Amino acid sequence: MHNNNMKFTPIIMPEDKAPPEIAQAYEQCQICEKSRLVWGEGNPKAPIMVILDNPGAREDKDGTSYICGTRITLQEIIAESGINLNDIYITYLLKCRPKHAYDKEDMRAFSKPFLIEQIETMQPKFLAILGNTAIQAMFGDSLATAKELRGRWHTIMGIPTIVSFHPLAARSMRNLRPYFLQDWQMLMSRLRDS
């Protein structure tokens, strides 16, 4: 259980820059109106790569850095599970945050090869895929859900993988939070033994 006497303080994780050729490809993409590209956050040499659907905002409208609800909840659960934040690298299926409605299938088809290349290049020990959008893309199954697949190990691209709820789902639906924590504790147990 989380010790409420200990104050948790989320941090702005360092941003990892995209390779120039990928940044250029995203710059030329016309599928949606989007925010800037966020390739990844955290330690690029971390054993755990977390995959989310798309980055939340890192700056407010005045350009001041802040930590969105997704990042706060994710960091809280990582801390509760006993995993060190330095063991985490966060990346996204979509490398930018769409500002308006867009063709989801086209954007996912455009973005997924970059994510696959990123995984192949970085070679994490473990993957943690969070939220149905990222799960469906990575499993190649439009019906796959966190509810169905969580709580057991999977293998994606030869890498041991957990799946769980999106941090915002665990934040807004408090009944999901214990399951979200269980999945991270399962990962912590295997990380410790690796």
Secondary structure, DSSP 8 states (H G I E B T S, - for coil): ---TTS--------EE---HHHHHHHHH--SS-B-----EEE-TT-SEEEEESS---SB-TTS-B---HHHHHHHHHHHHHT--GGGEEEEESSSS-BSS---HHHHHHHHHHHHHHHHHHH--SEEEEESHHHHHHHHT-TT--HHHHTTS-EEETTEEEEEE--HHHHHH-GGGHHHHHHHHHHHHHHHHH-
